[in-house]
Amino acid sequence: MKVYAHRGYSGRYPENTMLAFQKALEAGSDGIEFDVQLSKDGEVVIIHDETLDRTTDGSGAVRNYTLAELRKLNACAQWGDTYGFTPIPTLEEYLQWAKDTHLITNIEIKSGVYFYQGLEQKCLELVKKYGLEDKVIFSSFNHSSIALLKKLAPHILCGALVENEGLGNAGYYCREFGFEYYHPGWKNLLKEDMLNCKEYNIPINVWTVNDMDILLRMCEWNVEGIITNYPDVCKIYLENKK
């Protein structure tokens, strides 16, 4: 079972920062999951919220700032002075770093609240630039985004990301639309959902597994991967389980 660090090692370090990504690698993660949006001048940046207020010392919508303006903001602001100043990373900065690692990268397209024009194409171009097509999974709650990616690059791996309510007959759904993975939240993932995905050969990556009981259940169900804020805890358990 693969362990993906949710927004990097976000349980102990500021989410979606190069620091959190580096610490996720050091913790033995198999992969990293993060979110992308576009700046005002069309650059792909890594940040979860559509607004800056929660995670930075800025405010307002990400899309209303240029990259140069965004880079002046501290992405570690919610942690006080613990980690000093760390800028919002770009997708290119991350990929340039990740290309020399073993990591699988799960890029979540944040297009559900605001549909960014050209975000999918820009991400794909950057992934191709660094030769990482075989080490990337795209996902989105907005399935039109991953459908567009499959149209642009049929070989690229995509996961149907769904809210905690889940999706009935998910294995069949993913197979019909050409999505290679199903990405549900753990809260309402039922055994019947898992069996349906296995019937259609659709691997499951489950978010966000931060509880030992849930980890044990996912192991029992033999899911493909888990997305967690604490990758080291999960990796240590899985290694010892062997």
N, C-alpha and C positions, 0 to 999 in steps of 0.2 A: 504494500500500500504506500503510495507516494504522499509526502507531506509538503504542502504548499504554505508558505508564510504569507498570511493575510495582510496586505499592504506592507509587506516586509515583516520584520520581527516587531509587530506593533504592540505586543503586550508589555515590552520593556523599553521601546525606543519610539521616537516620533514617527507616526505612520507616513508611508509614501515619501520617505526621504532616502537619499543614498546611504545614510547612516543605517537606517533600518534594513535596507537591502544587504549591505555588507554584513551586518550582524546576523541576518537570516542565513547567509552563506556560511558564516563561521559556525552557526548552530547545526549545520548538517542538512539543511532543507534540500529537498529534491527540486523545488521550484518556488517561484515567487508570484503572487497575485497582486495586481495594482490597477488603478483607474486612470483613464486618460480623457482629457478635454482639450479644447483649442483656445489659445490666447486671442486677443483682439486682432493681432497681425498674423494669425494662422499658424502658430507654432504649437506642436503637440506637447502638452505639459502633463505631469503626473500629479493628480490631486483628486480626492474623492468627492467632496461636496461641490455643487455648482457655485457656491459662494465661498468667500475666503474667511469668514468670521470665526468659524469654529477652530480651525487648525493653524491660522496664521495671525500676524498682527495687523492684517489689512481687513477691509470690509467691502462688501459688494460682490457682484458677479465676476467670476473668473474671466468670462468672455469680454468684459469691458476694460481689461488691462492688456497692454502689450507685454511681450516676453520680458523686455528690459524692466518694465515696471513690476512685473511679478517677481523677478529675480531679486528685487530689493526687499521683498517681504521675508519674514522669518517663518519657515515651515515648522519650527520647533516651539512656537510661541506658547502652545498649551502646556508645555513642560517647564515653563518659567526659565530660569537661568541654568537649568541642569545640563543642557547640551549646547549652549551658546547659539550662534547664528548658523542656520543651515537653509539655503535657498530651496525653493520649489524646483525639483529636477525636471528636465525635459526627457521625452522618450528617447531621443537620440543619445543623450548623456548616459542613460541607463543601458541601452543596447550596446553602446561602445564598451561599456564595462562588462556586461553579461556575456559577450561573445567569447571571452576567454575563460568562462566558467562552464560547469556541467549543467547549470540550471535550466529548467523548463520555465518559460515565462507565460503566465496567464494574463493577457491584456484585456481588461474590462472596458468596453466602449461605453462611456457615460452619455448616452443619447436619449435617455428616457424622459428627462425634464425639458431639455433644450436640444433640438436636433441640429448638431453642428454640420454645416455644409463641408463635405470633403474630408471629414475626420477619418473615415474608414480607409480611403485611398492614401492619405498621408501616412497612416500607421503602417499600412502594407508596404509602401515604398521604403520606409525606414527599415522595416524588418528585412526586406530584400537587400537593401544596401549593405547590411551587416551579415548577410548569409544565414539568417536564423529562421528561415521558413520551417525547418524540421524541429525547431525547439520552442515553438510558440503555439499557444492555444488562445484564440479570441473568444470572448464571451460578452453577452449583454442581456439586460432585462428586456431591451427593445430588440426583438428577434428580427426585425427588418434590417437592423445593422449587420447581423451576422449572415443573413440571407444575401445582403449586398456583397459582403466579403467573399462568400462562396461563389457569387457570380463573377467577381473580379479575379479570384484565384481559387478555382475548384479544389485544388490540392491542400489548401490551408485548413488546419484543424479548428473547428468551432464548437463551442458548448452553449446549449440553451440554458441560460441562467434564469431561474424563476424565484419569485417571492416565497415566503414561508408557507403560503397556502398550497404550494406544490402544483402539480399538473397531472391529471389522470391520463393513463395510457401514454406515458411520457416516452417509453421506448419506441413505440409505433410512431409517435409524433416526430421524434428526432430522425428516425430512419426515413420517413416520408419526405422531410425537408432537407435531408443531407447533412444534418448536424451530427458530428462524431461523438459528442459528449452531452450528458445531462448534468446540470449544476444546480441542485436544489439546496434549500436550507434544511438543516437537520430536524427542525421542530415538527414538521408534518411529513417527513419522509417515512412512508410505510413500507413494510416488508413486501406488500403486493406491488408497490412501485419499483422496488429493487428487482423483483422477479420479472416484471414486465420489461425492464431495461435489459436484463440478462437474456430474455427470450429474443430480443431484437439485436443483441450484441452491441448495446450502447453502454460504455463505461460511465460510472457515476463519480463525480467529484463533489463532495459535500461541504457546505459552509455553515457557520463558522464554528468548528469543533474545539471548544475550550473546556470541556467537561470530561472527566475520565469515564463516566458511565456511557456517555455518547461515543467516545472513542472506542470503548469495548464493543458497543453495538455495531459500529461501522466495521470493526475487525471481523466480528461474527458474520456480518453480511458480505464481507469480502468486496467492499467497494474499491474502486480504482484509486481514489485519493481523498484526502481531507484538506481543507483550508482552515488554518488555525492562527491565532495570535501568538501561540507559544510553541513554535516548531521544535525547540530543543526537548521539551517534555515529551512530545509525541514521538520524536525520533528515538529517544532513550528507551521509552516503553516498547516500541516496535523492535528495536535491536535486542532487548532483553527477552522479548517474547520468542525470538527465533531459537 
